Amino acid sequence: MGEAQNPFRDWVSFGGYFLSQFLRDMKLNADFLWYFHVIPSLIFFIYIPHSKLLHIFTFSVTIFADRQKELTQ
């Protein structure tokens, strides 16, 4: 069975193509892109209080465990 299409995903794809038209002639270094992603991610990770971070991970595990429990009943 097919899953429902997410309209946001379609717009993100369109936005990525639109952005690529402006960056067509630009040569980017893959290391630059990696650092451009990793450094802000680490800063964001440090910014979040660790108690909130623990809550984020445990909440996801709780949802997954509850769904598994519903499926086995």
Biotite code that builds the C-alpha atoms (Angstrom):
import biotite.structure as struc

atoms = struc.array([
    struc.Atom([0.000, 0.000, 0.000], chain_id="A", res_id=1, res_name="MET", atom_name="CA", element="C"),
    struc.Atom([1.282, 3.458, -0.810], chain_id="A", res_id=2, res_name="GLY", atom_name="CA", element="C"),
    struc.Atom([1.776, 5.974, 1.901], chain_id="A", res_id=3, res_name="GLU", atom_name="CA", element="C"),
    struc.Atom([0.254, 9.431, 1.714], chain_id="A", res_id=4, res_name="ALA", atom_name="CA", element="C"),
    struc.Atom([2.382, 12.036, -0.031], chain_id="A", res_id=5, res_name="GLN", atom_name="CA", element="C"),
    struc.Atom([3.790, 14.774, 2.131], chain_id="A", res_id=6, res_name="ASN", atom_name="CA", element="C"),
    struc.Atom([3.207, 18.084, 0.291], chain_id="A", res_id=7, res_name="PRO", atom_name="CA", element="C"),
    struc.Atom([6.040, 19.750, 2.238], chain_id="A", res_id=8, res_name="PHE", atom_name="CA", element="C"),
    struc.Atom([8.527, 17.301, 0.742], chain_id="A", res_id=9, res_name="ARG", atom_name="CA", element="C"),
    struc.Atom([7.451, 18.332, -2.752], chain_id="A", res_id=10, res_name="ASP", atom_name="CA", element="C"),
    struc.Atom([7.990, 22.014, -1.970], chain_id="A", res_id=11, res_name="TRP", atom_name="CA", element="C"),
    struc.Atom([11.417, 21.326, -0.467], chain_id="A", res_id=12, res_name="VAL", atom_name="CA", element="C"),
    struc.Atom([12.413, 19.534, -3.649], chain_id="A", res_id=13, res_name="SER", atom_name="CA", element="C"),
    struc.Atom([11.176, 22.437, -5.759], chain_id="A", res_id=14, res_name="PHE", atom_name="CA", element="C"),
    struc.Atom([13.029, 24.896, -3.499], chain_id="A", res_id=15, res_name="GLY", atom_name="CA", element="C"),
    struc.Atom([16.243, 22.901, -3.817], chain_id="A", res_id=16, res_name="GLY", atom_name="CA", element="C"),
    struc.Atom([16.022, 22.921, -7.602], chain_id="A", res_id=17, res_name="TYR", atom_name="CA", element="C"),
    struc.Atom([15.284, 26.671, -7.607], chain_id="A", res_id=18, res_name="PHE", atom_name="CA", element="C"),
    struc.Atom([18.303, 27.315, -5.369], chain_id="A", res_id=19, res_name="LEU", atom_name="CA", element="C"),
    struc.Atom([20.521, 25.141, -7.558], chain_id="A", res_id=20, res_name="SER", atom_name="CA", element="C"),
    struc.Atom([19.821, 27.388, -10.542], chain_id="A", res_id=21, res_name="GLN", atom_name="CA", element="C"),
    struc.Atom([21.527, 30.284, -8.747], chain_id="A", res_id=22, res_name="PHE", atom_name="CA", element="C"),
    struc.Atom([24.457, 28.132, -7.629], chain_id="A", res_id=23, res_name="LEU", atom_name="CA", element="C"),
    struc.Atom([24.970, 26.388, -10.978], chain_id="A", res_id=24, res_name="ARG", atom_name="CA", element="C"),
    struc.Atom([28.374, 27.916, -11.783], chain_id="A", res_id=25, res_name="ASP", atom_name="CA", element="C"),
    struc.Atom([29.641, 27.838, -8.206], chain_id="A", res_id=26, res_name="MET", atom_name="CA", element="C"),
    struc.Atom([32.268, 25.227, -7.324], chain_id="A", res_id=27, res_name="LYS", atom_name="CA", element="C"),
    struc.Atom([31.950, 24.027, -3.728], chain_id="A", res_id=28, res_name="LEU", atom_name="CA", element="C"),
    struc.Atom([34.418, 21.975, -1.773], chain_id="A", res_id=29, res_name="ASN", atom_name="CA", element="C"),
    struc.Atom([32.855, 18.898, -0.147], chain_id="A", res_id=30, res_name="ALA", atom_name="CA", element="C"),
    struc.Atom([34.880, 19.511, 3.033], chain_id="A", res_id=31, res_name="ASP", atom_name="CA", element="C"),
    struc.Atom([33.392, 22.996, 3.259], chain_id="A", res_id=32, res_name="PHE", atom_name="CA", element="C"),
    struc.Atom([29.874, 21.587, 3.013], chain_id="A", res_id=33, res_name="LEU", atom_name="CA", element="C"),
    struc.Atom([30.648, 19.011, 5.694], chain_id="A", res_id=34, res_name="TRP", atom_name="CA", element="C"),
    struc.Atom([32.021, 21.620, 8.094], chain_id="A", res_id=35, res_name="TYR", atom_name="CA", element="C"),
    struc.Atom([29.163, 23.992, 7.214], chain_id="A", res_id=36, res_name="PHE", atom_name="CA", element="C"),
    struc.Atom([26.790, 21.297, 8.455], chain_id="A", res_id=37, res_name="HIS", atom_name="CA", element="C"),
    struc.Atom([28.735, 19.815, 11.382], chain_id="A", res_id=38, res_name="VAL", atom_name="CA", element="C"),
    struc.Atom([29.903, 22.980, 13.161], chain_id="A", res_id=39, res_name="ILE", atom_name="CA", element="C"),
    struc.Atom([26.410, 24.549, 13.503], chain_id="A", res_id=40, res_name="PRO", atom_name="CA", element="C"),
    struc.Atom([25.028, 21.143, 14.508], chain_id="A", res_id=41, res_name="SER", atom_name="CA", element="C"),
    struc.Atom([27.604, 20.830, 17.280], chain_id="A", res_id=42, res_name="LEU", atom_name="CA", element="C"),
    struc.Atom([26.932, 24.376, 18.457], chain_id="A", res_id=43, res_name="ILE", atom_name="CA", element="C"),
    struc.Atom([23.212, 23.600, 18.566], chain_id="A", res_id=44, res_name="PHE", atom_name="CA", element="C"),
    struc.Atom([23.936, 20.359, 20.433], chain_id="A", res_id=45, res_name="PHE", atom_name="CA", element="C"),
    struc.Atom([25.993, 22.263, 23.023], chain_id="A", res_id=46, res_name="ILE", atom_name="CA", element="C"),
    struc.Atom([23.328, 24.964, 23.281], chain_id="A", res_id=47, res_name="TYR", atom_name="CA", element="C"),
    struc.Atom([20.560, 22.516, 24.253], chain_id="A", res_id=48, res_name="ILE", atom_name="CA", element="C"),
    struc.Atom([20.578, 21.804, 27.998], chain_id="A", res_id=49, res_name="PRO", atom_name="CA", element="C"),
    struc.Atom([21.446, 18.168, 28.562], chain_id="A", res_id=50, res_name="HIS", atom_name="CA", element="C"),
    struc.Atom([18.247, 17.511, 30.509], chain_id="A", res_id=51, res_name="SER", atom_name="CA", element="C"),
    struc.Atom([16.240, 18.591, 27.468], chain_id="A", res_id=52, res_name="LYS", atom_name="CA", element="C"),
    struc.Atom([18.428, 16.494, 25.206], chain_id="A", res_id=53, res_name="LEU", atom_name="CA", element="C"),
    struc.Atom([17.804, 13.426, 27.358], chain_id="A", res_id=54, res_name="LEU", atom_name="CA", element="C"),
    struc.Atom([14.076, 14.185, 27.233], chain_id="A", res_id=55, res_name="HIS", atom_name="CA", element="C"),
    struc.Atom([14.157, 14.402, 23.423], chain_id="A", res_id=56, res_name="ILE", atom_name="CA", element="C"),
    struc.Atom([15.756, 10.965, 23.053], chain_id="A", res_id=57, res_name="PHE", atom_name="CA", element="C"),
    struc.Atom([13.744, 9.201, 25.754], chain_id="A", res_id=58, res_name="THR", atom_name="CA", element="C"),
    struc.Atom([10.466, 10.631, 24.455], chain_id="A", res_id=59, res_name="PHE", atom_name="CA", element="C"),
    struc.Atom([11.149, 9.098, 21.035], chain_id="A", res_id=60, res_name="SER", atom_name="CA", element="C"),
    struc.Atom([11.956, 5.735, 22.596], chain_id="A", res_id=61, res_name="VAL", atom_name="CA", element="C"),
    struc.Atom([8.778, 5.913, 24.694], chain_id="A", res_id=62, res_name="THR", atom_name="CA", element="C"),
    struc.Atom([6.639, 6.552, 21.610], chain_id="A", res_id=63, res_name="ILE", atom_name="CA", element="C"),
    struc.Atom([8.294, 3.657, 19.781], chain_id="A", res_id=64, res_name="PHE", atom_name="CA", element="C"),
    struc.Atom([7.780, 1.321, 22.770], chain_id="A", res_id=65, res_name="ALA", atom_name="CA", element="C"),
    struc.Atom([4.115, 2.322, 23.078], chain_id="A", res_id=66, res_name="ASP", atom_name="CA", element="C"),
    struc.Atom([3.503, 1.671, 19.382], chain_id="A", res_id=67, res_name="ARG", atom_name="CA", element="C"),
    struc.Atom([5.140, -1.744, 19.661], chain_id="A", res_id=68, res_name="GLN", atom_name="CA", element="C"),
    struc.Atom([2.962, -2.535, 22.668], chain_id="A", res_id=69, res_name="LYS", atom_name="CA", element="C"),
    struc.Atom([-0.171, -1.556, 20.698], chain_id="A", res_id=70, res_name="GLU", atom_name="CA", element="C"),
    struc.Atom([0.839, -3.792, 17.800], chain_id="A", res_id=71, res_name="LEU", atom_name="CA", element="C"),
    struc.Atom([1.346, -6.848, 20.014], chain_id="A", res_id=72, res_name="THR", atom_name="CA", element="C"),
    struc.Atom([-2.053, -6.501, 21.694], chain_id="A", res_id=73, res_name="GLN", atom_name="CA", element="C"),
])
